[in-house]
Amino acid sequence: MTTALEWEPTLSWACQDCFDFLGHRVLVRTNSAEFGGMVRRLLRSFPRLDADSAAPELTLSAVLAASGEGGPIPLHALYRDGELVSKIDSRWKLLRLLEWKIDAYLTEHVEDYLIVHAGAVANGAAGMLFPGPSKSGKSSLTLALVLRGFRYLSDEVGLVAASSSELHAFPRPVTCRNVALFTELDGRQDVWFGPERAAARDLEPAEGGYRPVWYAHPEDVRAGSMAEPTPIKYVIFPSRDPEASPSLRPLSGAQAMRQLLKNAVNFPRIGEGGLRLVAGVLEGAQCYSLSANGIQATSKLITDLVGGKAA
């Protein structure tokens, strides 16, 4: 396996940025100024720290291969603390992989938040958590609710503070696989960033694997859309159902507990208080399963649930 000692002396780092993720210092460096700009745009809402003030807990190194004419497609590489993670043929795939490795590190090390694979928004003093697996529609629903006036917390990293049980923001951009769903954002080059549409066709896998995504910062979608820490009043588990009209079905506490624990990715790290934390969250919340079909109709259903308009 290739280590940092074999390749680092030959590289000149174009960008080296240290970010604060929930109190954890992560250094991201790359030999490409262009890719460094992509990383900064992706992570712009997280505090940037003085890279020389203290040693990072994690170093992610993105090594971009030079593009050549003809011959095989060049492979870019991502390293975690000097150990090769993967080689990959697209800078956008590399950026997505870097996201996942940051998430994985936080899952392994964060203990003062329960991390839930979930979208999260706030409506006034009411936090809403949308736990669910990939492709359940939580990111699209989160963005649709932001467009309706809800405030943003996260599209896939729901943070529940162990000390207060409040929802906190993880201010990474919303990811979207089908920007055509959001006609009000059509042509908004100030909002979307991601692969060119023509190039994206080349990123589609034959079966499974990586699917191209586009990113939108909530503050670019609607100024003032970021939420402060908010008590959780609704826990809603979305799933796509193309055969049904959007609908909500109330869940018992036991049903909601089982579903929430399935999506609590760092639950074992919380310790003895984890189960009490989850039980306390659900005790004060209305819990539903959501059959989602059509982003406008589904987001209207959620808006109706809170009284017909965002606060």
C-alpha positions as CSV (number, residue, x, y, z in Angstrom):
1,M,0.0,0.0,0.0
2,T,1.3,3.4,-0.9
3,T,2.1,5.6,2.1
4,A,2.7,9.4,2.5
5,L,6.5,8.8,2.7
6,E,6.6,7.5,-0.8
7,W,4.8,10.4,-2.6
8,E,4.6,13.4,-0.3
9,P,8.1,14.8,-1.0
10,T,7.4,15.1,-4.7
11,L,4.2,17.1,-4.2
12,S,3.5,20.8,-3.8
13,W,0.3,21.4,-1.9
14,A,-1.8,24.1,-3.7
15,C,-4.3,24.2,-0.9
16,Q,-4.1,23.2,2.8
17,D,-7.2,24.0,4.9
18,C,-8.0,22.9,8.4
19,F,-11.7,22.7,9.3
20,D,-13.5,22.4,12.6
21,F,-16.1,19.7,12.5
22,L,-17.9,19.4,15.8
23,G,-14.7,20.2,17.7
24,H,-12.6,17.9,15.6
25,R,-9.7,19.3,13.5
26,V,-9.6,17.9,10.0
27,L,-6.9,19.0,7.5
28,V,-7.8,18.8,3.8
29,R,-5.0,19.3,1.4
30,T,-4.6,18.9,-2.4
31,N,-2.1,19.5,-5.1
32,S,-4.8,21.1,-7.3
33,A,-5.9,24.7,-6.8
34,E,-9.1,24.0,-8.7
35,F,-10.0,21.0,-6.5
36,G,-9.1,23.1,-3.4
37,G,-11.6,25.6,-4.6
38,M,-14.3,22.9,-4.8
39,V,-13.5,21.8,-1.3
40,R,-13.7,25.3,0.0
41,R,-17.0,25.9,-1.7
42,L,-18.4,22.6,-0.3
43,L,-17.2,23.3,3.3
44,R,-17.5,27.0,3.4
45,S,-19.9,27.1,6.3
46,F,-17.6,25.2,8.7
47,P,-15.0,27.2,10.7
48,R,-11.6,27.3,9.1
49,L,-8.7,27.1,11.6
50,D,-5.1,28.1,11.5
51,A,-3.5,25.0,10.0
52,D,-0.3,25.6,12.0
53,S,-1.8,26.2,15.4
54,A,-2.3,22.6,16.4
55,A,-1.9,19.2,14.8
56,P,-5.0,17.9,13.0
57,E,-6.7,14.8,14.2
58,L,-7.3,13.7,10.6
59,T,-5.5,14.5,7.4
60,L,-7.2,13.9,4.0
61,S,-5.0,14.4,1.0
62,A,-6.5,14.6,-2.5
63,V,-3.9,14.0,-5.2
64,L,-5.1,15.0,-8.6
65,A,-3.5,13.3,-11.6
66,A,-2.4,15.3,-14.6
67,S,-4.8,15.1,-17.5
68,G,-3.4,13.6,-20.6
69,E,-4.5,13.5,-24.2
70,G,-5.3,9.9,-25.3
71,G,-4.3,6.9,-23.3
72,P,-6.0,5.7,-20.1
73,I,-8.1,8.0,-18.0
74,P,-6.0,9.4,-15.2
75,L,-6.8,8.2,-11.7
76,H,-7.0,10.7,-8.8
77,A,-6.3,9.4,-5.3
78,L,-7.5,10.1,-1.8
79,Y,-5.4,9.4,1.3
80,R,-6.4,9.2,4.9
81,D,-3.5,10.0,7.2
82,G,-1.1,8.8,4.5
83,E,-2.9,5.6,3.7
84,L,-4.5,5.2,0.3
85,V,-8.3,5.1,0.5
86,S,-9.1,4.8,-3.2
87,K,-8.2,5.8,-6.7
88,I,-11.0,7.3,-8.8
89,D,-11.5,8.7,-12.3
90,S,-13.4,11.9,-11.6
91,R,-12.8,14.9,-9.4
92,W,-16.5,15.0,-8.5
93,K,-16.4,11.4,-7.4
94,L,-13.3,12.4,-5.4
95,L,-15.1,15.2,-3.7
96,R,-18.0,13.0,-2.8
97,L,-15.6,10.4,-1.4
98,L,-13.9,13.1,0.7
99,E,-17.4,14.0,2.1
100,W,-18.0,10.4,3.1
101,K,-14.6,10.0,4.8
102,I,-15.3,13.1,6.9
103,D,-18.7,11.6,7.9
104,A,-17.1,8.3,8.7
105,Y,-14.4,9.9,10.9
106,L,-17.1,11.8,12.8
107,T,-19.1,8.6,13.3
108,E,-16.1,7.0,14.8
109,H,-15.2,9.8,17.2
110,V,-18.1,12.1,18.1
111,E,-19.6,11.3,21.5
112,D,-21.4,14.6,22.5
113,Y,-24.0,14.4,19.6
114,L,-26.2,11.6,18.5
115,I,-25.5,11.5,14.7
116,V,-28.6,10.4,12.8
117,H,-28.7,9.7,9.0
118,A,-31.4,12.2,8.5
119,G,-32.5,15.5,7.0
120,A,-33.4,18.2,9.5
121,V,-35.2,21.6,9.4
122,A,-36.8,23.9,11.8
123,N,-40.1,25.7,11.8
124,G,-40.1,28.4,14.4
125,A,-39.2,26.6,17.7
126,A,-40.1,23.2,16.3
127,G,-37.4,21.0,14.9
128,M,-38.2,18.3,12.4
129,L,-36.0,15.2,11.9
130,F,-36.4,13.0,8.8
131,P,-34.4,9.8,9.4
132,G,-34.0,7.4,6.5
133,P,-31.6,5.4,4.4
134,S,-30.1,6.7,1.1
135,K,-32.6,7.3,-1.7
136,S,-35.5,7.7,0.8
137,G,-36.1,11.3,-0.4
138,K,-34.9,13.2,2.7
139,S,-32.5,15.5,0.9
140,S,-35.0,16.6,-1.7
141,L,-37.7,17.0,1.0
142,T,-35.3,19.1,3.0
143,L,-34.6,21.5,0.1
144,A,-38.3,21.7,-0.8
145,L,-39.1,22.7,2.8
146,V,-36.3,25.4,2.8
147,L,-37.9,26.8,-0.4
148,R,-41.3,26.9,1.5
149,G,-39.7,29.0,4.3
150,F,-38.4,26.4,6.8
151,R,-34.9,26.8,8.1
152,Y,-32.1,24.4,7.4
153,L,-30.1,22.2,9.7
154,S,-28.9,19.3,7.5
155,D,-29.9,17.1,4.6
156,E,-28.3,13.9,5.8
157,V,-26.4,14.5,9.1
158,G,-28.9,15.1,11.9
159,L,-27.2,16.2,15.1
160,V,-29.0,15.7,18.4
161,A,-27.0,17.3,21.3
162,A,-26.5,14.8,24.1
163,S,-26.6,17.6,26.7
164,S,-29.9,19.3,25.6
165,S,-31.6,16.9,23.1
166,E,-31.8,19.8,20.6
167,L,-31.2,19.6,16.9
168,H,-28.0,21.4,15.8
169,A,-26.9,22.3,12.3
170,F,-24.4,20.4,10.2
171,P,-24.2,23.2,7.6
172,R,-23.0,21.3,4.5
173,P,-24.9,21.9,1.3
174,V,-28.0,20.0,0.3
175,T,-27.2,17.3,-2.3
176,C,-29.5,16.6,-5.2
177,R,-29.5,14.0,-7.9
178,N,-32.3,15.6,-10.0
179,V,-32.2,19.4,-10.0
180,A,-35.1,19.4,-12.5
181,L,-37.3,18.8,-9.5
182,F,-36.8,22.4,-8.4
183,T,-38.1,24.5,-11.2
184,E,-37.8,27.7,-9.1
185,L,-34.1,27.2,-9.0
186,D,-33.7,26.4,-12.8
187,G,-30.8,28.2,-14.3
188,R,-29.6,29.5,-10.9
189,Q,-25.8,29.2,-11.4
190,D,-25.3,31.0,-8.1
191,V,-27.0,28.1,-6.3
192,W,-26.0,24.9,-8.0
193,F,-22.5,23.5,-8.3
194,G,-21.5,20.1,-9.6
195,P,-20.5,18.3,-12.8
196,E,-21.6,19.6,-16.1
197,R,-24.7,17.9,-17.3
198,A,-23.0,16.3,-20.3
199,A,-20.1,15.1,-18.2
200,A,-22.5,13.8,-15.6
201,R,-23.8,11.2,-18.1
202,D,-20.3,9.7,-18.0
203,L,-20.4,9.5,-14.2
204,E,-23.5,7.3,-14.2
205,P,-22.7,3.7,-13.2
206,A,-24.2,0.8,-15.1
207,E,-25.5,-0.6,-11.9
208,G,-25.4,0.8,-8.4
209,G,-22.2,2.7,-7.2
210,Y,-21.7,6.4,-7.5
211,R,-24.4,8.6,-8.8
212,P,-23.6,12.2,-9.7
213,V,-25.0,14.9,-7.3
214,W,-25.3,18.6,-7.4
215,Y,-24.9,20.8,-4.3
216,A,-26.8,23.9,-3.1
217,H,-26.0,25.9,-0.1
218,P,-29.2,26.8,1.7
219,E,-28.0,30.5,2.2
220,D,-27.8,30.7,-1.6
221,V,-31.2,29.2,-2.0
222,R,-32.8,31.6,0.5
223,A,-30.9,34.2,2.6
224,G,-31.3,33.7,6.3
225,S,-32.3,30.1,6.0
226,M,-29.9,28.6,8.6
227,A,-31.4,27.5,11.9
228,E,-30.2,27.9,15.4
229,P,-30.4,24.8,17.8
230,T,-34.0,23.8,18.0
231,P,-36.0,21.4,20.2
232,I,-37.3,18.3,18.3
233,K,-41.1,18.3,17.9
234,Y,-41.5,16.0,14.9
235,V,-39.7,12.8,13.9
236,I,-40.8,11.7,10.4
237,F,-39.5,8.6,8.6
238,P,-39.8,9.1,4.8
239,S,-39.9,6.4,2.2
240,R,-40.7,6.7,-1.5
241,D,-43.9,5.2,-2.7
242,P,-44.6,6.0,-6.4
243,E,-47.9,4.2,-6.3
244,A,-49.5,6.2,-3.5
245,S,-50.5,9.8,-2.7
246,P,-48.3,11.4,0.0
247,S,-49.5,10.5,3.4
248,L,-48.5,10.4,7.1
249,R,-49.2,7.5,9.4
250,P,-48.7,8.0,13.2
251,L,-46.2,5.7,14.9
252,S,-46.1,4.4,18.4
253,G,-43.1,5.2,20.6
254,A,-41.8,1.7,20.2
255,Q,-42.1,1.8,16.4
256,A,-40.3,5.2,16.2
257,M,-37.6,3.9,18.6
258,R,-36.8,1.0,16.3
259,Q,-36.7,3.1,13.2
260,L,-34.6,5.9,14.8
261,L,-32.0,3.5,16.2
262,K,-31.6,2.0,12.7
263,N,-30.5,5.4,11.5
264,A,-28.4,6.5,14.6
265,V,-25.0,5.9,13.1
266,N,-22.9,6.5,16.3
267,F,-25.3,5.2,18.9
268,P,-22.8,2.8,20.4
269,R,-20.4,5.7,21.2
270,I,-23.0,7.6,23.2
271,G,-22.8,5.1,26.0
272,E,-25.4,4.4,28.7
273,G,-27.1,7.8,28.1
274,G,-27.8,7.0,24.4
275,L,-31.0,5.1,25.0
276,R,-32.3,7.7,27.4
277,L,-31.5,10.4,24.9
278,V,-33.4,8.7,22.1
279,A,-36.3,7.9,24.4
280,G,-36.4,11.5,25.6
281,V,-36.4,12.9,22.0
282,L,-39.3,10.6,21.0
283,E,-41.3,11.3,24.2
284,G,-41.6,15.0,23.3
285,A,-42.2,14.5,19.6
286,Q,-44.9,13.6,17.2
287,C,-43.7,10.6,15.2
288,Y,-44.9,9.5,11.7
289,S,-44.0,7.4,8.8
290,L,-44.2,9.3,5.5
291,S,-45.1,7.9,2.1
292,A,-43.5,10.3,-0.3
293,N,-44.5,10.8,-3.9
294,G,-43.9,14.0,-5.7
295,I,-41.7,16.6,-4.0
296,Q,-44.3,19.5,-4.2
297,A,-47.2,17.5,-2.8
298,T,-45.0,15.9,-0.1
299,S,-43.5,19.1,1.1
300,K,-47.0,20.7,1.2
301,L,-48.2,17.8,3.3
302,I,-45.4,18.5,5.8
303,T,-46.2,22.3,5.7
304,D,-49.9,21.5,6.4
305,L,-48.9,19.4,9.4
306,V,-47.4,22.5,11.1
307,G,-50.3,24.7,10.3
308,G,-50.1,25.5,6.6
309,K,-47.2,27.9,6.6
310,A,-43.6,28.1,7.8
311,A,-43.0,30.2,10.9
